[in-house]
Amino acid sequence: MVSLDNILQKHRIFVEGKADQVFIRDMLKLFYDISLNEEQLPQIIININGKDRLHKFVPTLQEINNGKRNGGNNLVIFDSDYYEIDSGIETRQSWLEGLKSELGIKFQCFLFTDKKEKEGTIESLLETCIHPEHKGIFSCWEGFEQCVKGVSEKYTIPAKKSKIYLYLECLHGPTKKEKDKIKDPNRDFLEEGIWNFDVINNPLLNELKIFLDKHLS
């Protein structure tokens, strides 16, 4: 059974950014009806502000080793893109396994992938969770990408973060209050009409739930 007390006492989840932190918070609510308040959130779901900063959290990671969190787990939930010649999920997994040995730490790892089970990001998962009523927004984005490519090969297609940002901007109102909801710390992934987190019919989301079920129980 996954409970708030169990998570508070035993488990720590390490993520790359604020959007990931908010997303995992909302998934704990969706999957287990667990709500983290503003004080609990940064203690349990730790935003390390970039994959290369995991070493700065060694004292927290080593609480497992010194018995402070007996029976608990460190969970690392990262993107699998690596931005190198030999990039992708295998490279990221190998790098993380190397960190375990180098830093003397223990953790279980989940890497976001895309629909083809190759390298991906949290945005790869979010793209599969948009509300069916709004798929037309992404069709427009695909048209934009093709248009840019057609204009010049020297142009860079914006990252998927921009795609998700655009999706949310289209669905929120024009006021400053509404636009603030688009920012990473303010996103509400449980907002009806915008997201569709269907674990049964979404393999990528189901993989995340299976991982959390296994290591938070």
Secondary structure in CASP SS format (residue, H / E / C, confidence):
PFRMAT SS
TARGET T0000
AUTHOR 0000-0000-0000
METHOD secondary structure of the structure
MODEL  1
M C 1.00
V C 1.00
S C 1.00
L H 1.00
D H 1.00
N H 1.00
I H 1.00
L H 1.00
Q H 1.00
K H 1.00
H C 1.00
R E 1.00
I E 1.00
F E 1.00
V E 1.00
E C 1.00
G C 1.00
K H 1.00
A H 1.00
D H 1.00
Q H 1.00
V H 1.00
F H 1.00
I H 1.00
R H 1.00
D H 1.00
M H 1.00
L H 1.00
K H 1.00
L H 1.00
F H 1.00
Y H 1.00
D C 1.00
I C 1.00
S C 1.00
L C 1.00
N C 1.00
E C 1.00
E C 1.00
Q C 1.00
L H 1.00
P H 1.00
Q H 1.00
I H 1.00
I E 1.00
I E 1.00
N E 1.00
I C 1.00
N C 1.00
G C 1.00
K H 1.00
D H 1.00
R H 1.00
L H 1.00
H H 1.00
K H 1.00
F H 1.00
V H 1.00
P H 1.00
T H 1.00
L H 1.00
Q C 1.00
E C 1.00
I C 1.00
N C 1.00
N C 1.00
G C 1.00
K C 1.00
R C 1.00
N C 1.00
G C 1.00
G C 1.00
N C 1.00
N E 1.00
L E 1.00
V E 1.00
I E 1.00
F E 1.00
D E 1.00
S C 1.00
D C 1.00
Y C 1.00
Y C 1.00
E C 1.00
I C 1.00
D C 1.00
S C 1.00
G C 1.00
I H 1.00
E H 1.00
T H 1.00
R H 1.00
Q H 1.00
S H 1.00
W H 1.00
L H 1.00
E H 1.00
G H 1.00
L H 1.00
K H 1.00
S H 1.00
E H 1.00
L H 1.00
G C 1.00
I C 1.00
K C 1.00
F C 1.00
Q E 1.00
C E 1.00
F E 1.00
L E 1.00
F E 1.00
T E 1.00
D C 1.00
K C 1.00
K C 1.00
E C 1.00
K C 1.00
E E 1.00
G C 1.00
T C 1.00
I H 1.00
E H 1.00
S H 1.00
L H 1.00
L H 1.00
E H 1.00
T C 1.00
C C 1.00
I E 1.00
H C 1.00
P H 1.00
E H 1.00
H H 1.00
K H 1.00
G H 1.00
I H 1.00
F H 1.00
S H 1.00
C H 1.00
W H 1.00
E H 1.00
G H 1.00
F H 1.00
E H 1.00
Q H 1.00
C H 1.00
V H 1.00
K H 1.00
G H 1.00
V H 1.00
S C 1.00
E C 1.00
K C 1.00
Y C 1.00
T C 1.00
I C 1.00
P C 1.00
A C 1.00
K H 1.00
K H 1.00
S H 1.00
K H 1.00
I H 1.00
Y H 1.00
L H 1.00
Y H 1.00
L H 1.00
E H 1.00
C H 1.00
L H 1.00
H C 1.00
G C 1.00
P C 1.00
T C 1.00
K H 1.00
K H 1.00
E H 1.00
K H 1.00
D H 1.00
K C 1.00
I C 1.00
K C 1.00
D H 1.00
P H 1.00
N H 1.00
R C 1.00
D C 1.00
F C 1.00
L C 1.00
E C 1.00
E C 1.00
G C 1.00
I C 1.00
W E 1.00
N C 1.00
F C 1.00
D C 1.00
V C 1.00
I C 1.00
N C 1.00
N C 1.00
P H 1.00
L H 1.00
L H 1.00
N H 1.00
E H 1.00
L H 1.00
K H 1.00
I H 1.00
F H 1.00
L H 1.00
D H 1.00
K H 1.00
H H 1.00
L H 1.00
S C 1.00
END
